[in-house]
Structure formats: C-alpha cells, structure tokens
Amino acid sequence: MDGESQRGLKKEKDVRLSNIMAAKAIADAIRTSLGPRGMDKMIQKGDGEVLITNDGATILSTMEVGHPTAKMLVELSKSQDVEAGDGTTS
C-alpha cells in the first residue's frame, strides 16, 4: 500500500471514530433519563433560565452541538417528537 492510501485509510478511521464519539456524547447526555427510574436533568440555558426535565427531545433540543453527526441525532429526535410525540428517550 502506498503512502496516499494509508493516509486515506487513517483519515477514514479518524472520521468514523469522531462520529462514534459524537453519538456517544449524545447518548450519555440522555442515558440517565431513561426508563422507569429515569432522573430529571437540570439545564441552564444561555439566558440563565433553569429548565428541569427528563424528556429526551427537550434535553437534546436545548443542547448546542457543533458536530455534524450530533446535529443529525438532535434533528432526528426533534423529528420523532413531532411525528410520534413522547418516547424519544426510549
């Protein structure tokens, strides 16, 4: 394998790892709000307002994410909330 191919594979692996880490960060943000023993999250918005919720769609919609994969997951959650209502964390 030449150097160009090896660099391409490394970059591909780095991108894949970055996507996995972004998805894990989103999952970690809502993990403890899942199930019958799910806990509430206290979120302080940019304007200082404090929000307490255990709704996955609300938690994700208040997050400011920059990673494209994380943005996609947040948008997916919003779409599911619009289409199906409750249940975005289960």
Biopython code that builds the backbone (N, CA, C, O; Angstrom):
import numpy as np
from Bio.PDB.StructureBuilder import StructureBuilder

atoms = [
    (1, "MET", "N", (0.844, -1.185, 0.000)),
    (1, "MET", "CA", (0.000, 0.000, 0.000)),
    (1, "MET", "C", (0.884, 1.242, 0.000)),
    (1, "MET", "O", (1.848, 1.325, 0.761)),
    (2, "ASP", "N", (0.564, 2.172, -0.826)),
    (2, "ASP", "CA", (1.375, 3.384, -0.874)),
    (2, "ASP", "C", (0.959, 4.357, 0.236)),
    (2, "ASP", "O", (-0.059, 4.162, 0.901)),
    (3, "GLY", "N", (1.754, 5.388, 0.417)),
    (3, "GLY", "CA", (1.515, 6.359, 1.490)),
    (3, "GLY", "C", (0.183, 7.066, 1.380)),
    (3, "GLY", "O", (-0.471, 7.341, 2.387)),
    (4, "GLU", "N", (-0.223, 7.364, 0.141)),
    (4, "GLU", "CA", (-1.501, 8.057, -0.089)),
    (4, "GLU", "C", (-2.677, 7.211, 0.399)),
    (4, "GLU", "O", (-3.590, 7.727, 1.044)),
    (5, "SER", "N", (-2.655, 5.919, 0.094)),
    (5, "SER", "CA", (-3.735, 5.020, 0.509)),
    (5, "SER", "C", (-3.780, 4.883, 2.024)),
    (5, "SER", "O", (-4.857, 4.867, 2.620)),
    (6, "GLN", "N", (-2.620, 4.785, 2.639)),
    (6, "GLN", "CA", (-2.559, 4.656, 4.091)),
    (6, "GLN", "C", (-3.102, 5.902, 4.776)),
    (6, "GLN", "O", (-3.815, 5.802, 5.774)),
    (7, "ARG", "N", (-2.768, 7.081, 4.244)),
    (7, "ARG", "CA", (-3.293, 8.327, 4.821)),
    (7, "ARG", "C", (-4.811, 8.381, 4.678)),
    (7, "ARG", "O", (-5.511, 8.822, 5.590)),
    (8, "GLY", "N", (-5.317, 7.929, 3.526)),
    (8, "GLY", "CA", (-6.760, 7.914, 3.299)),
    (8, "GLY", "C", (-7.472, 7.006, 4.285)),
    (8, "GLY", "O", (-8.529, 7.358, 4.808)),
    (9, "LEU", "N", (-6.893, 5.830, 4.541)),
    (9, "LEU", "CA", (-7.492, 4.899, 5.496)),
    (9, "LEU", "C", (-7.452, 5.455, 6.911)),
    (9, "LEU", "O", (-8.404, 5.286, 7.673)),
    (10, "LYS", "N", (-6.349, 6.121, 7.268)),
    (10, "LYS", "CA", (-6.247, 6.708, 8.604)),
    (10, "LYS", "C", (-7.286, 7.807, 8.775)),
    (10, "LYS", "O", (-7.937, 7.896, 9.816)),
    (11, "LYS", "N", (-7.438, 8.643, 7.753)),
    (11, "LYS", "CA", (-8.421, 9.719, 7.833)),
    (11, "LYS", "C", (-9.833, 9.140, 7.943)),
    (11, "LYS", "O", (-10.649, 9.631, 8.723)),
    (12, "GLU", "N", (-10.119, 8.100, 7.162)),
    (12, "GLU", "CA", (-11.430, 7.449, 7.215)),
    (12, "GLU", "C", (-11.696, 6.891, 8.615)),
    (12, "GLU", "O", (-12.799, 7.022, 9.146)),
    (13, "LYS", "N", (-10.681, 6.274, 9.200)),
    (13, "LYS", "CA", (-10.813, 5.721, 10.547)),
    (13, "LYS", "C", (-11.024, 6.845, 11.567)),
    (13, "LYS", "O", (-11.836, 6.705, 12.481)),
    (14, "ASP", "N", (-10.305, 7.947, 11.417)),
    (14, "ASP", "CA", (-10.451, 9.088, 12.327)),
    (14, "ASP", "C", (-11.855, 9.685, 12.249)),
    (14, "ASP", "O", (-12.440, 10.048, 13.269)),
    (15, "VAL", "N", (-12.390, 9.784, 11.029)),
    (15, "VAL", "CA", (-13.746, 10.321, 10.856)),
    (15, "VAL", "C", (-14.760, 9.392, 11.507)),
    (15, "VAL", "O", (-15.672, 9.850, 12.196)),
    (16, "ARG", "N", (-14.606, 8.099, 11.293)),
    (16, "ARG", "CA", (-15.516, 7.121, 11.888)),
    (16, "ARG", "C", (-15.463, 7.206, 13.415)),
    (16, "ARG", "O", (-16.503, 7.195, 14.073)),
    (17, "LEU", "N", (-14.271, 7.290, 13.973)),
    (17, "LEU", "CA", (-14.114, 7.396, 15.422)),
    (17, "LEU", "C", (-14.743, 8.689, 15.948)),
    (17, "LEU", "O", (-15.368, 8.689, 17.009)),
    (18, "SER", "N", (-14.579, 9.777, 15.216)),
    (18, "SER", "CA", (-15.182, 11.055, 15.605)),
    (18, "SER", "C", (-16.705, 10.955, 15.635)),
    (18, "SER", "O", (-17.347, 11.482, 16.543)),
    (19, "ASN", "N", (-17.281, 10.276, 14.640)),
    (19, "ASN", "CA", (-18.733, 10.090, 14.606)),
    (19, "ASN", "C", (-19.219, 9.246, 15.774)),
    (19, "ASN", "O", (-20.254, 9.543, 16.372)),
    (20, "ILE", "N", (-18.479, 8.204, 16.096)),
    (20, "ILE", "CA", (-18.845, 7.343, 17.222)),
    (20, "ILE", "C", (-18.786, 8.128, 18.529)),
    (20, "ILE", "O", (-19.679, 8.001, 19.366)),
    (21, "MET", "N", (-17.749, 8.933, 18.709)),
    (21, "MET", "CA", (-17.610, 9.724, 19.934)),
    (21, "MET", "C", (-18.734, 10.755, 20.061)),
    (21, "MET", "O", (-19.228, 10.997, 21.162)),
    (22, "ALA", "N", (-19.138, 11.360, 18.951)),
    (22, "ALA", "CA", (-20.238, 12.334, 18.976)),
    (22, "ALA", "C", (-21.543, 11.649, 19.363)),
    (22, "ALA", "O", (-22.308, 12.179, 20.170)),
    (23, "ALA", "N", (-21.800, 10.476, 18.793)),
    (23, "ALA", "CA", (-23.020, 9.736, 19.128)),
    (23, "ALA", "C", (-23.003, 9.304, 20.588)),
    (23, "ALA", "O", (-24.037, 9.335, 21.256)),
    (24, "LYS", "N", (-21.842, 8.903, 21.086)),
    (24, "LYS", "CA", (-21.722, 8.508, 22.496)),
    (24, "LYS", "C", (-21.979, 9.695, 23.415)),
    (24, "LYS", "O", (-22.613, 9.538, 24.458)),
    (25, "ALA", "N", (-21.505, 10.862, 23.051)),
    (25, "ALA", "CA", (-21.736, 12.060, 23.873)),
    (25, "ALA", "C", (-23.225, 12.387, 23.947)),
    (25, "ALA", "O", (-23.727, 12.750, 25.010)),
    (26, "ILE", "N", (-23.932, 12.260, 22.826)),
    (26, "ILE", "CA", (-25.375, 12.494, 22.819)),
    (26, "ILE", "C", (-26.067, 11.453, 23.692)),
    (26, "ILE", "O", (-26.938, 11.795, 24.493)),
    (27, "ALA", "N", (-25.689, 10.190, 23.545)),
    (27, "ALA", "CA", (-26.291, 9.123, 24.350)),
    (27, "ALA", "C", (-26.038, 9.344, 25.837)),
    (27, "ALA", "O", (-26.936, 9.146, 26.656)),
    (28, "ASP", "N", (-24.829, 9.752, 26.188)),
    (28, "ASP", "CA", (-24.500, 9.997, 27.593)),
    (28, "ASP", "C", (-25.329, 11.134, 28.183)),
    (28, "ASP", "O", (-25.632, 11.135, 29.376)),
    (29, "ALA", "N", (-25.693, 12.097, 27.346)),
    (29, "ALA", "CA", (-26.474, 13.242, 27.831)),
    (29, "ALA", "C", (-27.878, 12.838, 28.260)),
    (29, "ALA", "O", (-28.454, 13.462, 29.152)),
    (30, "ILE", "N", (-28.436, 11.803, 27.637)),
    (30, "ILE", "CA", (-29.813, 11.420, 27.977)),
    (30, "ILE", "C", (-29.919, 10.063, 28.665)),
    (30, "ILE", "O", (-31.007, 9.667, 29.082)),
    (31, "ARG", "N", (-28.811, 9.352, 28.788)),
    (31, "ARG", "CA", (-28.822, 7.995, 29.338)),
    (31, "ARG", "C", (-29.530, 7.896, 30.697)),
    (31, "ARG", "O", (-30.339, 6.990, 30.895)),
    (32, "THR", "N", (-29.248, 8.782, 31.607)),
    (32, "THR", "CA", (-29.814, 8.679, 32.956)),
    (32, "THR", "C", (-31.267, 9.122, 33.035)),
    (32, "THR", "O", (-31.881, 9.021, 34.097)),
    (33, "SER", "N", (-31.830, 9.609, 31.934)),
    (33, "SER", "CA", (-33.246, 9.982, 31.946)),
    (33, "SER", "C", (-34.122, 8.843, 31.429)),
    (33, "SER", "O", (-35.341, 8.994, 31.347)),
    (34, "LEU", "N", (-33.525, 7.718, 31.084)),
    (34, "LEU", "CA", (-34.250, 6.586, 30.507)),
    (34, "LEU", "C", (-34.950, 5.738, 31.561)),
    (34, "LEU", "O", (-34.507, 5.643, 32.705)),
    (35, "GLY", "N", (-36.046, 5.131, 31.148)),
    (35, "GLY", "CA", (-36.706, 4.099, 31.932)),
    (35, "GLY", "C", (-37.509, 4.594, 33.110)),
    (35, "GLY", "O", (-37.609, 5.795, 33.362)),
    (36, "PRO", "N", (-38.088, 3.628, 33.837)),
    (36, "PRO", "CA", (-38.963, 3.974, 34.965)),
    (36, "PRO", "C", (-38.230, 4.643, 36.128)),
    (36, "PRO", "O", (-38.854, 5.326, 36.940)),
    (37, "ARG", "N", (-36.935, 4.456, 36.212)),
    (37, "ARG", "CA", (-36.155, 5.104, 37.269)),
    (37, "ARG", "C", (-35.339, 6.265, 36.711)),
    (37, "ARG", "O", (-34.353, 6.694, 37.310)),
    (38, "GLY", "N", (-35.766, 6.763, 35.557)),
    (38, "GLY", "CA", (-35.059, 7.860, 34.905)),
    (38, "GLY", "C", (-35.056, 9.115, 35.763)),
    (38, "GLY", "O", (-36.049, 9.445, 36.412)),
    (39, "MET", "N", (-33.950, 9.793, 35.754)),
    (39, "MET", "CA", (-33.792, 11.003, 36.563)),
    (39, "MET", "C", (-34.009, 12.249, 35.717)),
    (39, "MET", "O", (-33.846, 12.230, 34.497)),
    (40, "ASP", "N", (-34.377, 13.326, 36.388)),
    (40, "ASP", "CA", (-34.530, 14.618, 35.724)),
    (40, "ASP", "C", (-33.156, 15.234, 35.490)),
    (40, "ASP", "O", (-32.193, 14.935, 36.197)),
    (41, "LYS", "N", (-33.086, 16.090, 34.495)),
    (41, "LYS", "CA", (-31.869, 16.849, 34.207)),
    (41, "LYS", "C", (-32.148, 18.317, 34.484)),
    (41, "LYS", "O", (-33.218, 18.825, 34.149)),
    (42, "MET", "N", (-31.191, 18.995, 35.090)),
    (42, "MET", "CA", (-31.294, 20.434, 35.295)),
    (42, "MET", "C", (-30.379, 21.098, 34.268)),
    (42, "MET", "O", (-29.170, 20.869, 34.249)),
    (43, "ILE", "N", (-30.983, 21.923, 33.417)),
    (43, "ILE", "CA", (-30.258, 22.553, 32.324)),
    (43, "ILE", "C", (-30.349, 24.060, 32.477)),
    (43, "ILE", "O", (-31.441, 24.609, 32.620)),
    (44, "GLN", "N", (-29.213, 24.728, 32.447)),
    (44, "GLN", "CA", (-29.212, 26.188, 32.475)),
    (44, "GLN", "C", (-29.010, 26.688, 31.054)),
    (44, "GLN", "O", (-27.991, 26.414, 30.419)),
    (45, "LYS", "N", (-29.997, 27.423, 30.568)),
    (45, "LYS", "CA", (-29.939, 27.961, 29.209)),
    (45, "LYS", "C", (-29.010, 29.170, 29.173)),
    (45, "LYS", "O", (-28.579, 29.662, 30.216)),
    (46, "GLY", "N", (-28.709, 29.638, 27.988)),
    (46, "GLY", "CA", (-27.807, 30.770, 27.795)),
    (46, "GLY", "C", (-28.278, 32.040, 28.464)),
    (46, "GLY", "O", (-27.467, 32.862, 28.890)),
    (47, "ASP", "N", (-29.602, 32.208, 28.559)),
    (47, "ASP", "CA", (-30.148, 33.419, 29.178)),
    (47, "ASP", "C", (-30.268, 33.299, 30.694)),
    (47, "ASP", "O", (-30.787, 34.204, 31.348)),
    (48, "GLY", "N", (-29.791, 32.182, 31.261)),
    (48, "GLY", "CA", (-29.824, 31.990, 32.703)),
    (48, "GLY", "C", (-31.029, 31.218, 33.201)),
    (48, "GLY", "O", (-31.064, 30.807, 34.361)),
    (49, "GLU", "N", (-32.022, 31.012, 32.340)),
    (49, "GLU", "CA", (-33.213, 30.261, 32.730)),
    (49, "GLU", "C", (-32.824, 28.821, 33.042)),
    (49, "GLU", "O", (-32.019, 28.217, 32.333)),
    (50, "VAL", "N", (-33.410, 28.274, 34.120)),
    (50, "VAL", "CA", (-33.134, 26.898, 34.514)),
    (50, "VAL", "C", (-34.326, 26.039, 34.118)),
    (50, "VAL", "O", (-35.473, 26.383, 34.403)),
    (51, "LEU", "N", (-34.047, 24.927, 33.463)),
    (51, "LEU", "CA", (-35.067, 24.009, 32.983)),
    (51, "LEU", "C", (-34.819, 22.650, 33.619)),
    (51, "LEU", "O", (-33.695, 22.149, 33.601)),
    (52, "ILE", "N", (-35.865, 22.051, 34.182)),
    (52, "ILE", "CA", (-35.758, 20.717, 34.758)),
    (52, "ILE", "C", (-36.685, 19.804, 33.967)),
    (52, "ILE", "O", (-37.888, 20.051, 33.882)),
    (53, "THR", "N", (-36.118, 18.742, 33.386)),
    (53, "THR", "CA", (-36.898, 17.842, 32.540)),
    (53, "THR", "C", (-36.244, 16.473, 32.477)),
    (53, "THR", "O", (-35.054, 16.323, 32.757)),
    (54, "ASN", "N", (-37.038, 15.480, 32.105)),
    (54, "ASN", "CA", (-36.483, 14.163, 31.798)),
    (54, "ASN", "C", (-36.877, 13.745, 30.382)),
    (54, "ASN", "O", (-36.726, 12.582, 30.007)),
    (55, "ASP", "N", (-37.381, 14.695, 29.601)),
    (55, "ASP", "CA", (-37.791, 14.446, 28.225)),
    (55, "ASP", "C", (-36.580, 14.534, 27.298)),
    (55, "ASP", "O", (-35.915, 15.567, 27.222)),
    (56, "GLY", "N", (-36.307, 13.446, 26.603)),
    (56, "GLY", "CA", (-35.130, 13.391, 25.737)),
    (56, "GLY", "C", (-35.116, 14.453, 24.658)),
    (56, "GLY", "O", (-34.077, 15.055, 24.388)),
    (57, "ALA", "N", (-36.268, 14.690, 24.037)),
    (57, "ALA", "CA", (-36.336, 15.693, 22.971)),
    (57, "ALA", "C", (-36.028, 17.082, 23.514)),
    (57, "ALA", "O", (-35.347, 17.871, 22.858)),
    (58, "THR", "N", (-36.524, 17.380, 24.701)),
    (58, "THR", "CA", (-36.264, 18.686, 25.314)),
    (58, "THR", "C", (-34.793, 18.825, 25.681)),
    (58, "THR", "O", (-34.183, 19.868, 25.445)),
    (59, "ILE", "N", (-34.230, 17.774, 26.256)),
    (59, "ILE", "CA", (-32.816, 17.796, 26.630)),
    (59, "ILE", "C", (-31.955, 18.050, 25.394)),
    (59, "ILE", "O", (-31.072, 18.907, 25.406)),
    (60, "LEU", "N", (-32.221, 17.302, 24.338)),
    (60, "LEU", "CA", (-31.408, 17.431, 23.129)),
    (60, "LEU", "C", (-31.633, 18.754, 22.414)),
    (60, "LEU", "O", (-30.697, 19.324, 21.853)),
    (61, "SER", "N", (-32.870, 19.249, 22.431)),
    (61, "SER", "CA", (-33.135, 20.498, 21.707)),
    (61, "SER", "C", (-32.504, 21.709, 22.389)),
    (61, "SER", "O", (-32.288, 22.736, 21.746)),
    (62, "THR", "N", (-32.205, 21.602, 23.685)),
    (62, "THR", "CA", (-31.565, 22.722, 24.376)),
    (62, "THR", "C", (-30.040, 22.681, 24.248)),
    (62, "THR", "O", (-29.356, 23.644, 24.598)),
    (63, "MET", "N", (-29.518, 21.571, 23.749)),
    (63, "MET", "CA", (-28.071, 21.441, 23.595)),
    (63, "MET", "C", (-27.595, 22.194, 22.361)),
    (63, "MET", "O", (-28.271, 22.211, 21.332)),
    (64, "GLU", "N", (-26.438, 22.810, 22.473)),
    (64, "GLU", "CA", (-25.800, 23.447, 21.323)),
    (64, "GLU", "C", (-24.699, 22.509, 20.848)),
    (64, "GLU", "O", (-23.651, 22.390, 21.483)),
    (65, "VAL", "N", (-24.947, 21.850, 19.733)),
    (65, "VAL", "CA", (-23.974, 20.888, 19.213)),
    (65, "VAL", "C", (-23.374, 21.407, 17.913)),
    (65, "VAL", "O", (-24.047, 22.078, 17.130)),
    (66, "GLY", "N", (-22.118, 21.092, 17.695)),
    (66, "GLY", "CA", (-21.432, 21.548, 16.501)),
    (66, "GLY", "C", (-21.072, 20.416, 15.553)),
    (66, "GLY", "O", (-20.932, 20.632, 14.349)),
    (67, "HIS", "N", (-20.923, 19.223, 16.086)),
    (67, "HIS", "CA", (-20.513, 18.085, 15.264)),
    (67, "HIS", "C", (-21.664, 17.664, 14.350)),
    (67, "HIS", "O", (-22.799, 17.555, 14.813)),
    (68, "PRO", "N", (-21.399, 17.426, 13.072)),
    (68, "PRO", "CA", (-22.471, 17.070, 12.130)),
    (68, "PRO", "C", (-23.272, 15.832, 12.535)),
    (68, "PRO", "O", (-24.492, 15.806, 12.368)),
    (69, "THR", "N", (-22.607, 14.815, 13.062)),
    (69, "THR", "CA", (-23.325, 13.611, 13.488)),
    (69, "THR", "C", (-24.204, 13.911, 14.687)),
    (69, "THR", "O", (-25.338, 13.437, 14.751)),
    (70, "ALA", "N", (-23.708, 14.684, 15.634)),
    (70, "ALA", "CA", (-24.508, 15.058, 16.800)),
    (70, "ALA", "C", (-25.709, 15.891, 16.374)),
    (70, "ALA", "O", (-26.812, 15.703, 16.887)),
    (71, "LYS", "N", (-25.498, 16.810, 15.437)),
    (71, "LYS", "CA", (-26.611, 17.619, 14.926)),
    (71, "LYS", "C", (-27.673, 16.733, 14.289)),
    (71, "LYS", "O", (-28.871, 16.953, 14.471)),
    (72, "MET", "N", (-27.224, 15.731, 13.542)),
    (72, "MET", "CA", (-28.155, 14.820, 12.890)),
    (72, "MET", "C", (-28.995, 14.067, 13.924)),
    (72, "MET", "O", (-30.199, 13.895, 13.732)),
    (73, "LEU", "N", (-28.381, 13.621, 15.008)),
    (73, "LEU", "CA", (-29.112, 12.913, 16.055)),
    (73, "LEU", "C", (-30.106, 13.827, 16.763)),
    (73, "LEU", "O", (-31.212, 13.398, 17.091)),
    (74, "VAL", "N", (-29.729, 15.079, 17.002)),
    (74, "VAL", "CA", (-30.643, 16.042, 17.621)),
    (74, "VAL", "C", (-31.827, 16.295, 16.695)),
    (74, "VAL", "O", (-32.971, 16.322, 17.149)),
    (75, "GLU", "N", (-31.569, 16.479, 15.414)),
    (75, "GLU", "CA", (-32.651, 16.699, 14.445)),
    (75, "GLU", "C", (-33.550, 15.475, 14.339)),
    (75, "GLU", "O", (-34.766, 15.609, 14.199)),
    (76, "LEU", "N", (-32.968, 14.295, 14.405)),
    (76, "LEU", "CA", (-33.743, 13.058, 14.384)),
    (76, "LEU", "C", (-34.684, 12.996, 15.580)),
    (76, "LEU", "O", (-35.846, 12.614, 15.443)),
    (77, "SER", "N", (-34.183, 13.372, 16.745)),
    (77, "SER", "CA", (-35.003, 13.394, 17.952)),
    (77, "SER", "C", (-36.153, 14.386, 17.818)),
    (77, "SER", "O", (-37.284, 14.089, 18.203)),
    (78, "LYS", "N", (-35.863, 15.564, 17.273)),
    (78, "LYS", "CA", (-36.911, 16.574, 17.073)),
    (78, "LYS", "C", (-37.976, 16.057, 16.114)),
    (78, "LYS", "O", (-39.169, 16.237, 16.356)),
    (79, "SER", "N", (-37.557, 15.420, 15.034)),
    (79, "SER", "CA", (-38.500, 14.886, 14.055)),
    (79, "SER", "C", (-39.369, 13.799, 14.668)),
    (79, "SER", "O", (-40.575, 13.753, 14.424)),
    (80, "GLN", "N", (-38.762, 12.926, 15.462)),
    (80, "GLN", "CA", (-39.529, 11.868, 16.114)),
    (80, "GLN", "C", (-40.529, 12.464, 17.084)),
    (80, "GLN", "O", (-41.655, 11.979, 17.187)),
    (81, "ASP", "N", (-40.136, 13.505, 17.794)),
    (81, "ASP", "CA", (-41.037, 14.158, 18.743)),
    (81, "ASP", "C", (-42.243, 14.753, 18.016)),
    (81, "ASP", "O", (-43.367, 14.678, 18.512)),
    (82, "VAL", "N", (-42.011, 15.340, 16.845)),
    (82, "VAL", "CA", (-43.105, 15.922, 16.058)),
    (82, "VAL", "C", (-44.025, 14.822, 15.525)),
    (82, "VAL", "O", (-45.248, 14.949, 15.587)),
    (83, "GLU", "N", (-43.439, 13.747, 15.002)),
    (83, "GLU", "CA", (-44.223, 12.677, 14.382)),
    (83, "GLU", "C", (-44.934, 11.792, 15.399)),
    (83, "GLU", "O", (-46.110, 11.470, 15.226)),
    (84, "ALA", "N", (-44.232, 11.398, 16.458)),
    (84, "ALA", "CA", (-44.768, 10.396, 17.380)),
    (84, "ALA", "C", (-45.045, 10.927, 18.774)),
    (84, "ALA", "O", (-45.674, 10.238, 19.576)),
    (85, "GLY", "N", (-44.598, 12.118, 19.079)),
    (85, "GLY", "CA", (-44.805, 12.657, 20.423)),
    (85, "GLY", "C", (-43.799, 12.088, 21.391)),
    (85, "GLY", "O", (-42.615, 11.972, 21.073)),
    (86, "ASP", "N", (-44.264, 11.735, 22.570)),
    (86, "ASP", "CA", (-43.395, 11.260, 23.642)),
    (86, "ASP", "C", (-42.677, 9.974, 23.230)),
    (86, "ASP", "O", (-43.125, 9.266, 22.328)),
    (87, "GLY", "N", (-41.584, 9.685, 23.885)),
    (87, "GLY", "CA", (-40.896, 8.424, 23.669)),
    (87, "GLY", "C", (-39.546, 8.545, 23.007)),
    (87, "GLY", "O", (-38.998, 7.536, 22.563)),
    (88, "THR", "N", (-38.993, 9.723, 22.921)),
    (88, "THR", "CA", (-37.711, 9.877, 22.232)),
    (88, "THR", "C", (-36.550, 9.347, 23.048)),
    (88, "THR", "O", (-35.457, 9.171, 22.509)),
    (89, "THR", "N", (-36.751, 9.086, 24.330)),
    (89, "THR", "CA", (-35.651, 8.535, 25.118)),
    (89, "THR", "C", (-35.806, 7.037, 25.329)),
    (89, "THR", "O", (-34.972, 6.423, 25.994)),
    (90, "SER", "N", (-36.828, 6.450, 24.791)),
    (90, "SER", "CA", (-36.999, 5.001, 24.986)),
    (90, "SER", "C", (-36.952, 4.255, 23.684)),
    (90, "SER", "O", (-37.079, 3.031, 23.668)),
]
sb = StructureBuilder()
sb.init_structure("model")
sb.init_model(0)
sb.init_chain("A")
sb.init_seg("    ")
for serial, (resi, resn, name, xyz) in enumerate(atoms, 1):
    if name == "N":
        sb.init_residue(resn, " ", resi, " ")
    sb.init_atom(name, np.array(xyz, "f"), 0.0, 1.0, " ", f" {name:<3s}", serial, name[0])
structure = sb.get_structure()
